[in-house]
Amino acid sequence: HRGKKALSTIVNETSNYDRETGAPRKMRDMSTEKDRLATLREYQTTRHLPKAATRVDVGPPPRRALSKPPKSDSGLDARDEALFRDIVGSVQCRQEELRGLEDSLVALDAQGVSAAENMSKVNLERLGVQAGLKRDLADLDRLIKLTDT
């Protein structure tokens, strides 16, 4: 029984866990805030608003003629022309990079077995460039289809 207290000792020390019942805590008076929120809630929809506060429907705003940006000789507007040039530039860069990688592969192939590890790295890089080229061409195709409509 070492280390354990007897129940009678615990009850005496804690007054059997009786709660002190004193005066209730003083709370803030929130009645004015409650009334204010109730008033806001009451007038949340327009059918409850007084007549002077309702909106008058004047119909949709007048339509303005949409002016399309001028098109260049290619038939594209300035934004699409810039996109077109960016994509074409990217395609040209990737094509040059691809040519250089293919030349490297030919040179490494001529070296034989000693360059096999380098060949796999160059080939992997070549596949990445080809995938990027394919994405650029797909973007170019999408741009042309969008401007045709």
N, C-alpha and C positions, 0 to 999 in steps of 0.2 A: 504493500500500500504506500510505498514511498512516492513522494511527489504529487500525490493526489490529495485534494482537499475534501473534506467531508461536506455533504450537501448542506448541513446546518450552518457551516461556516460561510459557504457561498451565499446562502440566503441572507444571513446577517450582514455580510459585507456589501451586498448589492441591493438591499432592501427588496429582495425578490424581484428585481428589475422593474420596480414600479416607476412609472413615468411621472415626472413632475408636472402637475397640472396647475399651471399658473394662468395669468391673464393671456388671452390670445395675442399673437404678434400683431402689431399695428401695421395695416396695409395702406397702400396709397388709395385715395378715392379716385376711381377711374370712371365714375358715372358720366362725367362730361365728355370724355373721350368715347365712351360707349354710345352716347346720344349722337355725337358728331358722325361716327361711323354708320350708325343706323340711318341717319339722314342721307349720307352719301349713297348707301345701298338702295334706299328708296327711290332715288332719282337716277339710278344707273341706266335705265332704259328710257328712250325718248317718249314712250307712251305715257310715262308718269310725270314728265316735265311739264311745267306750266306752259301755256300756249306761246308766250313771248320767248321762251328758251328753245323751242323746236327749230330745226333747220328747215329752210325752204329748199325744195329740190328744183334746181334750174336746168336739169338735164346734163348730159355729158358735155365736157369742154369741146369747143369747136375744133375740128380736125385741121391740122396744118398739112400742107403738102410736103411730103418727105422728099428732100432733094438728095439724089444719089451723087456721091462724089464722082468727079470726072474720071473717065476711064482713059487709060493710056493706049498706045498703039496695039498692045497685046490684048486689049479688051478687059484688063483687070484694073480695079481701082488701086489707089496708092498703097493701101495696107496690104492687099493681096499681092500686088507687084513686089513689095518688099519681102513678103513671105516666100514668094516664088524664087526670088533671087537668092535668099538665104538657103533654101533647100537645094537649089541647083548648085550653089557654091559648095555646099556640104557634099553633094554627090560627086562633084569634080575632085574635091580633096580626097575623098575615100577611094575613088578610082585610081588616083595617083599613088596613094598609100598601098593599095592592093597590087598595083604593078610592081612597086618596089619590093613588097613582100614575096611576090611570085619570083622575082629575079633572085632574091635571097635564097628561096627554096631551090632554085635551079643550081645556084652556086654551091649550096650545102650538099645537094644530091651528088654533085660531081666529086665532092670530097670523100664520099663513101660512108662507111660505118662509123667513123670517128665523130661525125657531126649529127648522129641520129637524135641525140637529146636536143640539140639546137633546132633541128628540123621540126620536132614536135612542138616546141615553143612557138616557132615562126608560123607553123601550120595553125596552131590554136589562135594566134593573133590574127591570122588571115581570115579564119572563120568568124571572128568577132567583127572585123571590118566588113565582111560580106553581109553579116546580119544587120549592121548599121546602115549599109547601102540599101538593103532591102526595105528597112523602115523608112528611109528618106524617100525612096521611090513610091512607097505606099502613101506617105504624106503628100507627095507631089500629086499623085493620082486623086487623093481626096480633095485637095485644093482645087484641082481642075474641075472635078465633079460639082463642087459647091458653087463655083463661079459660073458654071453652065446653066444653073437654074435661075 
